[in-house]
């Protein structure tokens, strides 16, 4: 399902319900339908910015841990190949495909944050409802 955010302050923002829910839960709002009044936008901006910073720290820690594990696995593989008499450099010529990193919370919330800031500046409400 989709959630479409609307405001006279800017263009519509369309999100999957699961992504919109993360934002709306933070703001204590229901995903089915609701409103962020012009007066509530400043507080909503602060809450969302704080959550973005918190998640950036978590995402950085997770990335560092993934990189540490990958490095350990690569070193282990090279050691095993050396013990077997293989040249580990031969395998490095092969293209390594890594999974795409997940989309960050910051990137997902960027369009909504821009609408929120515009609504705050122009003193306009934001409202939404779920579309199937």
RARA-V337334 format. One line per field, one symbol per residue. phi: phi as a letter, one per 40 degrees, with the letter a starting at -180 (. if undefined). psi: psi as a letter, one per 30 degrees, with the letter a starting at -180 (. if undefined). burial: b if it has 24 or more other ideal C-beta (glycine too) atoms within 12 Angstrom, else e. Layout:
# RARA-V337334
phi: ???
psi: ???
burial: ???
This chain:
# RARA-V337334
phi: .bbbcbaccaccbbbcdccccdcccdcfbcccaiabcdccccccccccccccccccccccccccccccccccccccccccccccgcccccccccccbbccccccddcccdccccccccccccfbcbbaacbc
psi: llkjkkkffalkkklkeeeeeeeeeeghlkfelakjleffeeeeeeeeeeeeeeeeeeeeeeeeeeeeeeeeeeeeeeeeeeefgljffefffkkkkkkkllkleeeefeeeeeeeeeeeeghllklllkk.
burial: eebbbbbebeeebebeeebbebbbebbebebeebbbebebbeebbebbeebbeebeeeeeeeeeeeeeeeeeeeeeeeeeeeeeeeeeeeeeeeeeeeeeeeeebbebbebbbebbbbbbeeebbbbbeeee
